[in-house]
């Protein structure tokens, strides 16, 4: 009977992970074809950029409310997120104009924190403790896989066809989650949850605060490299097409890393050392890009960043989930908020240096190595006490 229950729980996690991937797919629909989209709608490329930029802005606003809502009403909150995701995809094809695209993107942007912040609460409520690191790693990898699909679809079909296909995928993913959530969580919270008490409990937890200091680095450095990689590498002779390949390889390496590295780290109590390895490797990669930029160096560096830095996210989420207990949703909201703020700040500052690639890459190296003091000093980072802060 236990193995049947485990299987049903994992099917629920798979459906949830697919929905997370779809939020990324819809988010990045226009990013790979910015110029073509601007011409299609008759607007500027800056306007097309806002179809993606609304996402981090809404995430910053909704991360904590989403976490609190997930702690108290996890399934209803996730159902709302699934419905908004599907409706956002549909809205974009109801009219072939920029206004419809912006409305659709806004709906999905509101849905994204309701969905992605649920990674740790879903793992905590549906999976046995031994499987939670696997569940968080799987959902994280699926989320980044959605980015890969967005880039691939952009190269395989025109914008209109992609929008219709996205809408169909969004409806299917939303429907799958509605069906999967008919199964009640296996593990209920030990007491009343949600509200200010959960937020305060999460914030007062030293492990959660430490993770909030750490997570802006993987978010910030990765987002800055993906946003500004092409113009920063252009003076070294890297073409736009080559930069696109680099970014795709970076995300593919990240998917593989997120699926494998956090699970290994949790099973061997090596979360802290794994985080240190990812930070150190990324720092070295940024220095190499600053002093010896080229296509071959960038290829090696982007693979390292994807494979070793991106897994920091599921590791941080797993540490926060173990430490926060019933306030896992509030803790996840704080972590995601810190990550999104880190992405906005680091990407913004790096953008100021876009015409000075050497200094931009050196800045990213300094930012990355600056995360080392936030890495837990315990042998097992799964539980961090006040003594280890």
Secondary structure, 3 states (H helix, E strand, C coil): CHHHHHHHHHHHHHHHHHHHHHHHHHHCCCHHHHHHHHHHHCCCHHHHHHHHHHHHHHHHHHHHHHHHHHHHCHHHHHHHHHHHHHHHHHHHHHCCCHHHHHHHHHHHHHHHHHHHCHHHHHHHHHCCHHHHHHHHHHHHHHHHHHHHHHHHHHHHCCHHHHHHHHHHHHHHHHHHHHHHCCCCCCCCCCCCCCCHHHHHHHHHCHHHHHHHHHHHHHHHHHHHHHHHHHHHHHCCCCCHHHHHHHHHHHHHHHHHHHHHHHHHHHHCCCHHHHHHHHHHHHHHHHHHHHHCCCHHHHHHHHHHHHHHHCHHHHHHHHHHHHHHHHHHHHHHHHHHHHHHHHHHHHHHHHHHCCCCHHHHHHHHHHHHHCCHHHCCCCCCCCCCCHHHC
